[in-house]
């Protein structure tokens, strides 16, 4: 009898402890978020990614009832920032601004300190933004078909500029060369200013660049846009055709930003974050701010964001393989 009472007493203590843990977890789930959130941005302040994150974060904070802080961690192709988030507590308080860089890194590096798919749960897309094929204002090329005709008549002479190897711009230039069947050189530079200097100095014939940073020069007449690489014409340059309209339907490339969290983050938290991101993106003031940055708002469900990331990893992995780009 004494042994039975002891066993029963032990069982009661275990049940009480389990109930206490359950209560704490339940309370945490009910009160999320109870402290500020942080979005780790793998780019410097003032760029398109940073400004997109800040615009969305400001509106998210209203819905969440907590501040959402931007933590800029540029460098190393976004690997440092991604590793930091992958190894953080999966509690919904540390998010990663995801982008093409996350998709590209899977095919570009021999080894990573994280798995771009298995270690993250994509919360939602936020926006997409176009790239453009541009040339100097005094260039011989007035259109993309004209450039293609000249390049095929002069094999080996066309130089296509982009920023550093492995960037979306560089891989889009390689995709351009591949789908057009061009015998041409893709010349990487250390940053957009260097590309623009080379273009104006006639060191390169054309360049592939994100549209936003070169849009003022296009509108000011210093550069000429031959085509955009998105699925439709850009509303900032409605007179500029898409690559598809210019005879290259396979040249489809857009840059993008989204949000992700460590993979073991509770689904209830992921769903709450998705709800707030989408609410922010559907807000008219937020939409207009993003459009002013030449970013097309792109809300999504969690499964859609996951599918997008996997599709992008495969697509850019194929481009890297076709271009024979050595893994770093």
ZASE-836709 format. One record per residue (C-alpha): x negated, z, y; residue number from 1; residue in three letters. Coordinates in Angstrom, 3 decimals, decimal comma. Each point is the difference from the previous one (the first is absolute). Layout:
! residues N
X X | Z Z | Y Y | rodo NUM | loke ALA
...
***
This chain:
! residues 328
X 0,000 | Z 0,000 | Y 0,000 | rodo 1 | loke UNK
X -2,836 | Z 0,912 | Y 2,336 | rodo 2 | loke UNK
X -1,712 | Z -3,366 | Y -0,714 | rodo 3 | loke UNK
X 3,282 | Z -1,842 | Y 0,680 | rodo 4 | loke UNK
X 0,373 | Z 1,758 | Y 3,386 | rodo 5 | loke UNK
X -3,604 | Z -0,930 | Y 0,926 | rodo 6 | loke UNK
X 0,537 | Z -3,654 | Y -0,941 | rodo 7 | loke UNK
X 3,233 | Z -0,134 | Y 1,961 | rodo 8 | loke UNK
X -1,700 | Z 1,605 | Y 3,014 | rodo 9 | loke UNK
X -2,847 | Z -2,557 | Y -0,208 | rodo 10 | loke UNK
X 2,499 | Z -2,870 | Y -0,190 | rodo 11 | loke UNK
X 1,831 | Z 1,308 | Y 3,087 | rodo 12 | loke UNK
X -3,268 | Z 0,139 | Y 1,970 | rodo 13 | loke UNK
X -0,893 | Z -3,564 | Y -1,009 | rodo 14 | loke UNK
X 3,457 | Z -1,251 | Y 0,920 | rodo 15 | loke UNK
X -0,190 | Z 1,738 | Y 3,362 | rodo 16 | loke UNK
X -3,412 | Z -1,519 | Y 0,686 | rodo 17 | loke UNK
X 1,271 | Z -3,445 | Y -0,943 | rodo 18 | loke UNK
X 3,051 | Z 0,452 | Y 2,215 | rodo 19 | loke UNK
X -2,266 | Z 1,039 | Y 2,859 | rodo 20 | loke UNK
X -2,177 | Z -3,124 | Y -0,388 | rodo 21 | loke UNK
X 3,100 | Z -2,187 | Y -0,222 | rodo 22 | loke UNK
X 1,387 | Z 1,620 | Y 3,153 | rodo 23 | loke UNK
X -3,221 | Z -0,650 | Y 1,911 | rodo 24 | loke UNK
X -0,073 | Z -3,661 | Y -1,103 | rodo 25 | loke UNK
X 3,679 | Z -0,438 | Y 0,825 | rodo 26 | loke UNK
X -0,457 | Z 1,638 | Y 3,387 | rodo 27 | loke UNK
X -2,982 | Z -2,262 | Y 0,717 | rodo 28 | loke UNK
X 2,044 | Z -3,080 | Y -0,905 | rodo 29 | loke UNK
X 2,878 | Z 1,138 | Y 2,197 | rodo 30 | loke UNK
X -2,155 | Z 0,822 | Y 3,006 | rodo 31 | loke UNK
X -2,272 | Z -3,086 | Y -0,062 | rodo 32 | loke UNK
X -1,579 | Z -0,568 | Y 2,376 | rodo 33 | loke UNK
X -0,915 | Z 3,453 | Y 1,271 | rodo 34 | loke UNK
X -3,275 | Z -1,017 | Y 1,711 | rodo 35 | loke UNK
X -1,465 | Z -3,053 | Y 1,796 | rodo 36 | loke UNK
X -0,758 | Z -3,173 | Y -1,962 | rodo 37 | loke UNK
X -3,151 | Z -2,094 | Y 0,234 | rodo 38 | loke UNK
X -0,362 | Z -3,774 | Y -0,340 | rodo 39 | loke UNK
X -3,588 | Z -0,985 | Y -0,800 | rodo 40 | loke UNK
X -0,693 | Z -3,403 | Y 1,590 | rodo 41 | loke UNK
X -3,047 | Z -1,904 | Y -1,366 | rodo 42 | loke UNK
X -0,499 | Z -1,762 | Y 3,360 | rodo 43 | loke UNK
X -1,108 | Z 0,976 | Y 3,480 | rodo 44 | loke UNK
X 2,364 | Z 0,972 | Y 2,796 | rodo 45 | loke UNK
X 1,599 | Z -2,777 | Y 2,034 | rodo 46 | loke UNK
X 0,252 | Z -2,685 | Y -2,692 | rodo 47 | loke UNK
X 3,202 | Z -1,465 | Y -1,426 | rodo 48 | loke UNK
X 0,020 | Z 2,355 | Y -3,006 | rodo 49 | loke UNK
X -0,581 | Z 3,083 | Y 2,149 | rodo 50 | loke UNK
X 2,667 | Z -0,936 | Y 2,556 | rodo 51 | loke UNK
X 2,495 | Z -0,835 | Y -2,761 | rodo 52 | loke UNK
X -0,599 | Z 3,377 | Y -1,646 | rodo 53 | loke UNK
X 0,354 | Z 1,868 | Y 3,303 | rodo 54 | loke UNK
X 3,213 | Z -1,817 | Y 0,919 | rodo 55 | loke UNK
X 1,653 | Z 0,735 | Y -3,351 | rodo 56 | loke UNK
X -1,404 | Z 3,542 | Y -0,249 | rodo 57 | loke UNK
X 1,441 | Z 1,002 | Y 3,357 | rodo 58 | loke UNK
X 3,518 | Z -0,931 | Y -1,113 | rodo 59 | loke UNK
X -0,480 | Z 1,491 | Y -3,482 | rodo 60 | loke UNK
X -0,866 | Z 3,351 | Y 1,549 | rodo 61 | loke UNK
X 3,442 | Z 0,150 | Y 1,600 | rodo 62 | loke UNK
X 1,752 | Z -0,461 | Y -3,334 | rodo 63 | loke UNK
X -2,325 | Z 2,349 | Y -1,877 | rodo 64 | loke UNK
X 0,026 | Z 2,729 | Y 2,635 | rodo 65 | loke UNK
X -3,792 | Z 0,225 | Y -0,200 | rodo 66 | loke UNK
X -2,821 | Z -1,738 | Y 1,830 | rodo 67 | loke UNK
X -1,713 | Z -2,896 | Y -1,791 | rodo 68 | loke UNK
X -3,673 | Z -0,145 | Y 0,964 | rodo 69 | loke UNK
X -2,200 | Z -3,121 | Y -0,213 | rodo 70 | loke UNK
X -3,458 | Z 0,572 | Y -1,489 | rodo 71 | loke UNK
X -2,250 | Z -3,048 | Y 0,537 | rodo 72 | loke UNK
X -2,658 | Z -0,372 | Y -2,717 | rodo 73 | loke UNK
X -1,495 | Z -3,507 | Y 0,375 | rodo 74 | loke UNK
X -2,829 | Z -1,429 | Y -2,052 | rodo 75 | loke UNK
X -1,030 | Z -1,041 | Y -3,524 | rodo 76 | loke UNK
X 2,853 | Z -2,471 | Y -0,356 | rodo 77 | loke UNK
X 2,552 | Z 2,808 | Y 0,006 | rodo 78 | loke UNK
X -1,474 | Z 1,631 | Y -3,111 | rodo 79 | loke UNK
X -0,865 | Z 3,317 | Y 1,686 | rodo 80 | loke UNK
X 3,522 | Z 0,433 | Y 1,372 | rodo 81 | loke UNK
X 1,662 | Z -1,020 | Y -3,272 | rodo 82 | loke UNK
X -2,166 | Z 2,361 | Y -2,069 | rodo 83 | loke UNK
X 0,792 | Z 2,852 | Y 2,382 | rodo 84 | loke UNK
X 3,739 | Z -0,487 | Y -0,443 | rodo 85 | loke UNK
X -0,211 | Z -0,672 | Y -3,764 | rodo 86 | loke UNK
X -1,739 | Z 3,375 | Y -0,470 | rodo 87 | loke UNK
X 2,240 | Z 1,965 | Y 2,387 | rodo 88 | loke UNK
X 2,833 | Z 2,275 | Y -1,082 | rodo 89 | loke UNK
X 2,983 | Z -2,102 | Y -1,163 | rodo 90 | loke UNK
X 2,403 | Z 1,929 | Y 2,185 | rodo 91 | loke UNK
X 1,153 | Z -2,661 | Y 2,470 | rodo 92 | loke UNK
X -2,072 | Z 1,279 | Y 2,918 | rodo 93 | loke UNK
X -2,881 | Z -2,489 | Y -0,237 | rodo 94 | loke UNK
X 0,873 | Z -3,702 | Y 0,104 | rodo 95 | loke UNK
X -2,141 | Z -3,136 | Y -0,010 | rodo 96 | loke UNK
X 0,535 | Z -3,027 | Y 2,175 | rodo 97 | loke UNK
X -0,235 | Z -2,688 | Y -2,682 | rodo 98 | loke UNK
X -0,873 | Z -3,612 | Y 0,754 | rodo 99 | loke UNK
X -1,476 | Z -3,206 | Y -1,395 | rodo 100 | loke UNK
X -3,280 | Z 1,916 | Y -0,281 | rodo 101 | loke UNK
X 1,449 | Z 2,088 | Y -2,836 | rodo 102 | loke UNK
X 1,061 | Z -3,121 | Y -1,872 | rodo 103 | loke UNK
X -3,291 | Z -1,810 | Y 0,631 | rodo 104 | loke UNK
X -2,195 | Z 2,961 | Y -1,017 | rodo 105 | loke UNK
X 1,341 | Z -0,143 | Y -3,572 | rodo 106 | loke UNK
X -1,573 | Z -3,427 | Y -0,515 | rodo 107 | loke UNK
X -2,952 | Z 0,269 | Y 2,359 | rodo 108 | loke UNK
X -1,788 | Z 3,124 | Y -1,278 | rodo 109 | loke UNK
X -1,568 | Z 0,601 | Y -3,404 | rodo 110 | loke UNK
X 1,109 | Z 3,628 | Y 0,068 | rodo 111 | loke UNK
X 2,170 | Z 2,129 | Y 2,274 | rodo 112 | loke UNK
X 0,339 | Z 3,799 | Y 0,174 | rodo 113 | loke UNK
X 3,761 | Z -0,478 | Y -0,472 | rodo 114 | loke UNK
X 2,452 | Z -2,477 | Y -1,526 | rodo 115 | loke UNK
X 1,987 | Z -1,861 | Y 2,704 | rodo 116 | loke UNK
X 3,098 | Z -0,076 | Y -2,247 | rodo 117 | loke UNK
X -0,219 | Z 3,039 | Y -2,285 | rodo 118 | loke UNK
X -1,094 | Z 2,522 | Y 2,649 | rodo 119 | loke UNK
X 2,591 | Z -0,842 | Y 2,682 | rodo 120 | loke UNK
X 3,739 | Z -0,212 | Y 0,356 | rodo 121 | loke UNK
X 0,891 | Z -2,543 | Y 2,693 | rodo 122 | loke UNK
X 2,710 | Z 1,521 | Y 2,205 | rodo 123 | loke UNK
X 1,044 | Z -3,073 | Y 1,975 | rodo 124 | loke UNK
X -1,280 | Z -3,076 | Y 1,746 | rodo 125 | loke UNK
X -0,018 | Z 0,238 | Y 3,793 | rodo 126 | loke UNK
X -0,854 | Z -3,420 | Y 1,358 | rodo 127 | loke UNK
X -1,591 | Z -3,380 | Y -0,543 | rodo 128 | loke UNK
X -2,015 | Z -2,022 | Y 2,500 | rodo 129 | loke UNK
X -1,192 | Z -3,564 | Y 0,107 | rodo 130 | loke UNK
X -3,404 | Z -1,592 | Y -0,162 | rodo 131 | loke UNK
X -0,806 | Z -3,249 | Y 1,753 | rodo 132 | loke UNK
X -2,433 | Z -2,899 | Y -0,273 | rodo 133 | loke UNK
X -1,451 | Z -0,395 | Y 3,485 | rodo 134 | loke UNK
X -2,532 | Z -2,189 | Y 1,747 | rodo 135 | loke UNK
X -1,460 | Z -0,189 | Y 3,489 | rodo 136 | loke UNK
X 2,000 | Z -1,629 | Y 2,787 | rodo 137 | loke UNK
X -2,478 | Z -2,894 | Y 0,243 | rodo 138 | loke UNK
X -0,099 | Z -0,641 | Y -3,763 | rodo 139 | loke UNK
X 0,501 | Z -3,497 | Y -1,421 | rodo 140 | loke UNK
X 2,818 | Z 1,410 | Y -2,183 | rodo 141 | loke UNK
X 3,511 | Z -0,061 | Y 1,443 | rodo 142 | loke UNK
X 1,803 | Z 0,784 | Y -3,262 | rodo 143 | loke UNK
X -0,645 | Z 1,253 | Y -3,526 | rodo 144 | loke UNK
X 0,605 | Z -3,437 | Y -1,629 | rodo 145 | loke UNK
X -2,594 | Z -1,439 | Y 2,396 | rodo 146 | loke UNK
X -2,499 | Z 2,688 | Y -1,005 | rodo 147 | loke UNK
X 0,662 | Z -0,640 | Y -3,707 | rodo 148 | loke UNK
X -0,464 | Z -3,746 | Y 0,396 | rodo 149 | loke UNK
X -3,327 | Z 0,482 | Y 1,816 | rodo 150 | loke UNK
X -1,259 | Z 2,581 | Y -2,523 | rodo 151 | loke UNK
X 0,724 | Z -2,305 | Y -2,939 | rodo 152 | loke UNK
X -1,703 | Z -2,917 | Y 1,758 | rodo 153 | loke UNK
X -3,010 | Z 2,204 | Y 0,769 | rodo 154 | loke UNK
X -0,639 | Z 2,129 | Y -3,110 | rodo 155 | loke UNK
X -2,203 | Z 3,037 | Y 0,479 | rodo 156 | loke UNK
X 0,176 | Z -0,072 | Y 3,809 | rodo 157 | loke UNK
X 2,964 | Z 2,278 | Y 0,759 | rodo 158 | loke UNK
X -0,840 | Z 3,644 | Y 0,829 | rodo 159 | loke UNK
X 2,829 | Z 2,549 | Y -0,216 | rodo 160 | loke UNK
X -0,642 | Z 3,362 | Y 1,659 | rodo 161 | loke UNK
X 1,417 | Z 3,386 | Y -0,978 | rodo 162 | loke UNK
X -0,879 | Z 3,662 | Y 0,218 | rodo 163 | loke UNK
X -1,904 | Z 1,802 | Y -2,768 | rodo 164 | loke UNK
X 0,033 | Z -0,921 | Y -3,697 | rodo 165 | loke UNK
X 2,986 | Z 1,443 | Y -1,843 | rodo 166 | loke UNK
X 2,204 | Z 0,303 | Y 3,067 | rodo 167 | loke UNK
X 3,451 | Z -1,580 | Y -0,010 | rodo 168 | loke UNK
X -1,261 | Z -2,558 | Y 2,522 | rodo 169 | loke UNK
X -2,970 | Z -0,913 | Y -2,202 | rodo 170 | loke UNK
X 2,105 | Z -0,317 | Y -3,157 | rodo 171 | loke UNK
X 2,635 | Z -2,029 | Y 1,868 | rodo 172 | loke UNK
X -2,780 | Z -2,351 | Y 1,136 | rodo 173 | loke UNK
X -1,113 | Z -0,323 | Y -3,628 | rodo 174 | loke UNK
X 3,623 | Z -0,616 | Y -1,036 | rodo 175 | loke UNK
X 0,279 | Z -2,662 | Y 2,721 | rodo 176 | loke UNK
X -3,137 | Z -1,736 | Y -1,266 | rodo 177 | loke UNK
X 1,215 | Z 0,184 | Y -3,605 | rodo 178 | loke UNK
X 3,599 | Z -1,220 | Y 0,358 | rodo 179 | loke UNK
X -1,029 | Z -2,775 | Y 2,405 | rodo 180 | loke UNK
X -2,749 | Z -1,144 | Y -2,354 | rodo 181 | loke UNK
X -2,618 | Z 0,109 | Y 2,750 | rodo 182 | loke UNK
X -3,755 | Z -0,270 | Y -0,308 | rodo 183 | loke UNK
X -0,623 | Z 2,482 | Y 2,810 | rodo 184 | loke UNK
X -1,875 | Z 3,217 | Y 0,799 | rodo 185 | loke UNK
X 1,692 | Z 3,320 | Y 0,715 | rodo 186 | loke UNK
X -2,244 | Z 1,864 | Y 2,452 | rodo 187 | loke UNK
X 0,582 | Z 3,785 | Y 0,293 | rodo 188 | loke UNK
X -0,754 | Z 1,912 | Y 3,225 | rodo 189 | loke UNK
X -0,103 | Z 3,686 | Y 0,843 | rodo 190 | loke UNK
X 3,279 | Z 0,324 | Y 1,872 | rodo 191 | loke UNK
X 2,506 | Z -2,075 | Y 1,947 | rodo 192 | loke UNK
X -2,009 | Z -0,149 | Y 3,277 | rodo 193 | loke UNK
X -2,938 | Z -1,598 | Y -1,864 | rodo 194 | loke UNK
X 2,338 | Z -2,554 | Y -1,608 | rodo 195 | loke UNK
X 1,492 | Z -0,924 | Y 3,377 | rodo 196 | loke UNK
X -3,452 | Z -0,333 | Y 1,599 | rodo 197 | loke UNK
X -1,105 | Z -2,333 | Y -2,808 | rodo 198 | loke UNK
X 3,189 | Z -2,031 | Y 0,342 | rodo 199 | loke UNK
X -0,348 | Z -0,474 | Y 3,746 | rodo 200 | loke UNK
X -3,707 | Z -0,812 | Y -0,451 | rodo 201 | loke UNK
X 0,842 | Z -2,716 | Y -2,575 | rodo 202 | loke UNK
X -1,995 | Z 1,763 | Y -2,724 | rodo 203 | loke UNK
X 3,111 | Z -0,201 | Y -2,179 | rodo 204 | loke UNK
X 2,841 | Z -2,520 | Y 0,051 | rodo 205 | loke UNK
X 2,981 | Z 2,235 | Y -0,691 | rodo 206 | loke UNK
X 0,700 | Z 3,648 | Y -0,753 | rodo 207 | loke UNK
X 2,535 | Z 1,950 | Y -2,017 | rodo 208 | loke UNK
X 1,047 | Z 3,166 | Y 1,803 | rodo 209 | loke UNK
X 2,864 | Z 2,467 | Y 0,280 | rodo 210 | loke UNK
X 2,202 | Z -1,394 | Y 2,737 | rodo 211 | loke UNK
X 0,463 | Z 3,135 | Y 2,115 | rodo 212 | loke UNK
X -3,579 | Z 0,386 | Y 1,345 | rodo 213 | loke UNK
X -0,354 | Z -3,704 | Y 0,842 | rodo 214 | loke UNK
X 3,509 | Z -0,572 | Y 1,344 | rodo 215 | loke UNK
X -0,978 | Z 0,648 | Y 3,661 | rodo 216 | loke UNK
X -2,767 | Z -2,626 | Y -0,245 | rodo 217 | loke UNK
X 2,414 | Z -2,504 | Y -1,546 | rodo 218 | loke UNK
X 2,580 | Z 0,592 | Y 2,708 | rodo 219 | loke UNK
X -2,736 | Z -0,090 | Y 2,638 | rodo 220 | loke UNK
X -1,211 | Z -3,414 | Y -1,183 | rodo 221 | loke UNK
X -3,454 | Z 1,049 | Y -1,265 | rodo 222 | loke UNK
X 0,977 | Z -0,570 | Y -3,631 | rodo 223 | loke UNK
X 2,317 | Z -2,411 | Y -1,788 | rodo 224 | loke UNK
X 2,068 | Z 1,142 | Y -2,987 | rodo 225 | loke UNK
X 0,280 | Z -2,740 | Y -2,621 | rodo 226 | loke UNK
X 2,238 | Z 1,899 | Y -2,419 | rodo 227 | loke UNK
X 1,205 | Z 3,441 | Y -1,041 | rodo 228 | loke UNK
X -0,242 | Z 1,029 | Y -3,646 | rodo 229 | loke UNK
X 3,249 | Z 1,961 | Y -0,270 | rodo 230 | loke UNK
X 3,227 | Z -1,191 | Y -1,664 | rodo 231 | loke UNK
X 1,588 | Z -0,922 | Y 3,348 | rodo 232 | loke UNK
X -1,037 | Z -0,828 | Y 3,552 | rodo 233 | loke UNK
X -1,121 | Z 2,941 | Y 2,088 | rodo 234 | loke UNK
X 2,469 | Z 0,887 | Y 2,732 | rodo 235 | loke UNK
X -2,869 | Z 0,476 | Y 2,481 | rodo 236 | loke UNK
X -1,123 | Z -3,608 | Y -0,612 | rodo 237 | loke UNK
X 3,127 | Z -1,912 | Y -1,029 | rodo 238 | loke UNK
X -1,696 | Z -3,342 | Y 0,713 | rodo 239 | loke UNK
X -2,756 | Z 0,620 | Y -2,580 | rodo 240 | loke UNK
X 0,911 | Z -1,215 | Y -3,517 | rodo 241 | loke UNK
X -0,607 | Z 1,907 | Y -3,215 | rodo 242 | loke UNK
X -2,668 | Z -1,163 | Y -2,435 | rodo 243 | loke UNK
X 2,837 | Z -0,972 | Y -2,333 | rodo 244 | loke UNK
X 1,517 | Z -2,269 | Y 2,662 | rodo 245 | loke UNK
X -3,454 | Z -1,507 | Y 0,516 | rodo 246 | loke UNK
X -0,355 | Z -1,055 | Y -3,626 | rodo 247 | loke UNK
X -1,460 | Z 3,113 | Y -1,657 | rodo 248 | loke UNK
X 2,914 | Z 1,826 | Y -1,694 | rodo 249 | loke UNK
X -2,387 | Z 2,147 | Y -2,069 | rodo 250 | loke UNK
X -1,721 | Z 1,407 | Y 3,088 | rodo 251 | loke UNK
X 2,188 | Z 3,054 | Y 0,398 | rodo 252 | loke UNK
X -1,653 | Z 3,166 | Y 1,278 | rodo 253 | loke UNK
X 1,300 | Z 2,915 | Y 2,005 | rodo 254 | loke UNK
X -1,621 | Z 3,311 | Y 0,720 | rodo 255 | loke UNK
X 2,061 | Z 3,138 | Y -0,538 | rodo 256 | loke UNK
X 0,200 | Z 3,746 | Y 0,418 | rodo 257 | loke UNK
X 1,871 | Z 2,625 | Y -1,979 | rodo 258 | loke UNK
X -0,093 | Z 3,674 | Y -0,875 | rodo 259 | loke UNK
X -1,032 | Z 1,641 | Y -3,262 | rodo 260 | loke UNK
X -0,476 | Z 3,500 | Y -1,439 | rodo 261 | loke UNK
X -1,952 | Z 1,453 | Y -2,959 | rodo 262 | loke UNK
X 1,622 | Z -1,017 | Y -3,274 | rodo 263 | loke UNK
X 1,247 | Z 3,447 | Y -1,099 | rodo 264 | loke UNK
X 2,001 | Z 0,571 | Y 3,182 | rodo 265 | loke UNK
X 3,531 | Z 1,149 | Y -0,997 | rodo 266 | loke UNK
X 2,548 | Z -2,828 | Y -0,030 | rodo 267 | loke UNK
X 2,329 | Z 1,945 | Y 2,303 | rodo 268 | loke UNK
X -2,765 | Z 0,101 | Y 2,611 | rodo 269 | loke UNK
X -0,821 | Z -3,693 | Y -0,457 | rodo 270 | loke UNK
X 3,684 | Z -0,874 | Y 0,434 | rodo 271 | loke UNK
X 0,251 | Z 2,134 | Y 3,144 | rodo 272 | loke UNK
X -3,048 | Z -1,698 | Y 1,497 | rodo 273 | loke UNK
X 1,368 | Z -3,438 | Y -0,896 | rodo 274 | loke UNK
X 3,266 | Z 0,880 | Y 1,707 | rodo 275 | loke UNK
X -1,774 | Z 1,059 | Y 3,204 | rodo 276 | loke UNK
X -2,326 | Z -3,029 | Y 0,084 | rodo 277 | loke UNK
X 2,923 | Z -2,374 | Y -0,412 | rodo 278 | loke UNK
X 2,055 | Z 1,827 | Y 2,622 | rodo 279 | loke UNK
X -2,910 | Z -0,315 | Y 2,432 | rodo 280 | loke UNK
X -0,434 | Z -3,714 | Y -0,722 | rodo 281 | loke UNK
X 3,695 | Z -0,636 | Y 0,608 | rodo 282 | loke UNK
X -0,066 | Z 1,767 | Y 3,359 | rodo 283 | loke UNK
X 0,337 | Z -2,655 | Y 2,772 | rodo 284 | loke UNK
X -2,707 | Z 1,537 | Y 2,203 | rodo 285 | loke UNK
X -2,472 | Z 0,229 | Y -2,893 | rodo 286 | loke UNK
X 0,786 | Z -3,555 | Y -1,092 | rodo 287 | loke UNK
X -0,651 | Z -1,300 | Y 3,496 | rodo 288 | loke UNK
X -3,316 | Z 1,867 | Y 0,282 | rodo 289 | loke UNK
X -1,134 | Z -1,502 | Y -3,290 | rodo 290 | loke UNK
X 1,127 | Z -3,480 | Y 0,995 | rodo 291 | loke UNK
X -1,970 | Z 0,422 | Y 3,251 | rodo 292 | loke UNK
X -3,056 | Z 0,627 | Y -2,225 | rodo 293 | loke UNK
X 0,877 | Z -3,221 | Y -1,858 | rodo 294 | loke UNK
X 0,946 | Z 2,066 | Y -3,063 | rodo 295 | loke UNK
X 3,149 | Z -0,940 | Y -1,915 | rodo 296 | loke UNK
X 1,775 | Z 3,223 | Y -1,110 | rodo 297 | loke UNK
X 0,304 | Z -0,009 | Y -3,786 | rodo 298 | loke UNK
X 1,942 | Z 2,946 | Y -1,471 | rodo 299 | loke UNK
X 0,108 | Z 0,256 | Y -3,795 | rodo 300 | loke UNK
X 1,032 | Z 2,146 | Y -2,923 | rodo 301 | loke UNK
X -2,618 | Z 1,919 | Y -1,997 | rodo 302 | loke UNK
X 0,141 | Z -2,477 | Y -2,949 | rodo 303 | loke UNK
X -0,303 | Z -2,950 | Y 2,403 | rodo 304 | loke UNK
X -3,097 | Z 1,549 | Y 1,588 | rodo 305 | loke UNK
X -1,540 | Z 0,565 | Y -3,440 | rodo 306 | loke UNK
X 0,713 | Z -3,587 | Y -1,064 | rodo 307 | loke UNK
X -1,442 | Z -1,316 | Y 3,284 | rodo 308 | loke UNK
X -3,282 | Z 1,867 | Y -0,562 | rodo 309 | loke UNK
X -0,368 | Z -1,235 | Y -3,587 | rodo 310 | loke UNK
X 0,783 | Z -3,600 | Y 1,022 | rodo 311 | loke UNK
X -2,547 | Z 0,135 | Y 2,835 | rodo 312 | loke UNK
X -2,694 | Z 1,416 | Y -2,299 | rodo 313 | loke UNK
X 0,482 | Z -2,878 | Y -2,450 | rodo 314 | loke UNK
X 0,184 | Z -2,651 | Y 2,732 | rodo 315 | loke UNK
X -3,180 | Z 1,039 | Y 1,814 | rodo 316 | loke UNK
X -1,787 | Z 0,671 | Y -3,280 | rodo 317 | loke UNK
X 0,640 | Z -3,630 | Y -0,935 | rodo 318 | loke UNK
X -1,309 | Z -1,189 | Y 3,396 | rodo 319 | loke UNK
X -3,174 | Z 2,084 | Y -0,408 | rodo 320 | loke UNK
X -0,565 | Z -1,412 | Y -3,485 | rodo 321 | loke UNK
X 0,620 | Z -3,621 | Y 1,062 | rodo 322 | loke UNK
X -2,336 | Z 0,347 | Y 2,979 | rodo 323 | loke UNK
X -2,701 | Z 1,517 | Y -2,281 | rodo 324 | loke UNK
X -0,407 | Z 2,945 | Y 2,376 | rodo 325 | loke UNK
X -2,400 | Z 2,484 | Y -1,591 | rodo 326 | loke UNK
X 1,405 | Z 3,448 | Y -0,643 | rodo 327 | loke UNK
X -1,589 | Z 2,664 | Y 2,150 | rodo 328 | loke UNK
***
